[in-house]
Amino acid sequence: MNIWLFFILFVLVFSFFLEAIVASLNVSALYSTLPKEFSDIYDKDKYRKSQEYAKINARFGLVQSGCTTSVTIVFLLSGGFNSVDLLARNMGYGDIVTGLIFTAILIALSFILALPFSIYSTFVIEERFGFNTTSLSTFIIDILKISFLIATIGSPLLALILWFFLSAGTYAWIYCWTGIFVISLFLQFIAPIAIMPLFNKFSPITDGSLQKIILEYADRENFKLQGIYTMDGSKRSSKLNAFFTGLGNFRKIVFYDTLLKKLSDFEILAILAHEMGHFKLKHIPKMILLSAIQTGLMFYLLSLFILNKDIAAAFSMQHVSVYSSLVFFGFIYSPVSMLTSTVFNAISRKHEYDADKYAATSTSKPELLIRALKKLTVANLGNLTPHPFHVFLHYSHPPVLMRIKKLQQLNCKPITNC
């Protein structure tokens, strides 16, 4: 057997069984007894509902992963990639356009495979647990918008990468790395004003009392607000969330409209302080730098495997090409990607603790953020006791109970009127 084919099949099968083990451990870590930290806000029936939600999503994830892995293996062994390549080549275009067609067909096939699972998750599981507010028209329009963005942003980026590797020789990976980094920075700048509004409506917070509290806090922290917005998250889900997006003059702190309805003004302030903590502690540029290093590593490794005949043979390819090498490298890079992902998640979890501490100390009352975290968790049916191995592999945020315990250890002077 081709050694690369053996390696790729091993990675696919190993990844599936690893996820199966992790999912089993995560379900086994669900405790029937409600943790005392949530006894004041979580009734037993809703707590059981949250555990059922976790179990159903774990089973559903395994079914989806098993189906995707099986179809991928069958497609690979039956020469599916070569068939798509021949179809793209028969259209008679040059290498770059042929590469775009080849990739577009594979993306379309992947989308068709994932679509039933997306529909079931949205309109059956999320509906069953009272989260789904997505209409069929919104679901379809979202797909069309995503397809538009892939065509208008993804295609030129792929064409640029192909052009570099076809014409720039030994240093192609450096040009790709530099180009992609610059473009990704640009996209982060413009996303809040040009991309995100395609999917949601953003409105400045105009609530008098909340606005007053936020402005007083921002002034005290010497933080110039470019914008604090509410987003119509209820258009798709009843879940609560908040996030920080954009760079420079285009940065925004965004609250879901669902969150504004469920939290008090001071609890919202605590969430804002947490998001502001990420900015003040320079977490965003740090993660951008780490992402740039990771991207550079990826392109360098890609340059070592580009146009490799043995790898092409593992996929039963009649022709070796740059564009197919990019796709096949994704399979080879998967273990490295898993490793870098766990490192990024570990750093992200530390950043979350740091932002929590900033929020607690800058508002002088950890209880504000604790209450907000509790309400967020209950509203979203969050898992209170995820297995540590599952957290290690997949969590970008620490488990909520660990965040609460860290906050309770802080000694901050209380503020009034909370």
C-alpha positions, 0 to 999 in steps of 0.5 A: 500500500502507498505509505501516504494512503496508509497515513491518510486513512489512519488519520481519518479513522484515528480522528473519528475514534478519538472524537468518539472517545472524547464524546463518551467521556464528556457524556460520562462526566455529566453529573445528576446532582446540580452544582451548588454554584447554580442552585440559586438559578438552575431548577432541576428540570432545566438542569436535566434538560441541559444534560439531555441537550449535551447528550443529544448533541454528542450523539448527533456529532458522532453520527455526522462525523461517522458519516463524513469520515465514511463518505470521505474514505469511500470517495478517496478509495474509489478515485473520486478526486481523480474523477473531479480533476478530469471533469475540471480539466475537460473544460479546457481552462488554464491551471488557475481556473481549472484549480478553482473549478476543481475546488468549487466542485469539492466544496459543493460536494462537501456542502451537499453532504453536510446540508442534511445535518445542518437542517436537522441540527437547526430545525429539529434539535435546536427547535426541540430545545427552544433555541431555533428562531431561524425561518426557512427563508433565512436559512436559504438566504444565509446559504446564498450569502455564504456562497457569494462570499466564497466566490467573491473573497475565497476564489481570488485568495485561492487564485492568488495562492495558486499563482504564487506556487505556479510562478514564484518558485522556492519562495512561493510559500513566503509570498503566500504567507505575506499576502494572506496575512495582509489580506486577513488583516484587511478583512478583519478591519472591514468585516464589521462594516462590510461583511457582518451586516450582510447577515445581521442588523447592528444598531447602536445601544440607545437605552438611556440608563444602560448607555449612561452606565457604559459611558461612565465606565468607559470614561473611568477606564480611559477607553474610547468607544468606537461603537457598542451595538446590539445585534439581532441574534434573535433572528436565528436563535434565542441563545445569548452571546456577546463578542468583540470584533474588528480592528482600529477605528472599526472595532465594535463590542456587540451584544445579542438582542437576546442578551439585553433582554435577559441581563440587568444593566450592571450584568451587561456592563460586566460582560462589556468589561470582559470584552474590553479586557481583551482589548486592554490586555492586547489579546487580539494582537497577540492572537493575530501574531500567533495566527500569523506564525501558524499560517507561516508554518502551514505554508512552509510545510505545504511547500515541502509537499507540493507536487508530490507524486506519491501523495497524488498516487495515494488519491489515484490521481492521473495528473499531479497539480498544484491545486490538487496538492493544496487539497491533499495537503489538508489531509496530511496537515490534519494532525498538525492542525489538531496540535496547533488548535489545542495550543490556541485553545489553551492560550484562549482559555488563559485570555478568558481568565485574564479578561474575567479578572479585568472585568471584576477588578475594573467594576470592583465587583466580581459578583456582577460577572458571576451573575451574568455568566450564570444567566448566560449558561442557563439560557444556553443550556450550557454543560456545567461539567465537561470532561477535562479532555474534551475541554483540552481539545475543544474549549476556547473558554474555560468551563463556567464553574472554573471561571466562577471559582476563579472570580470568587477568589478575587478580593474587590471592593464593591460598587454601589447600586448593583 
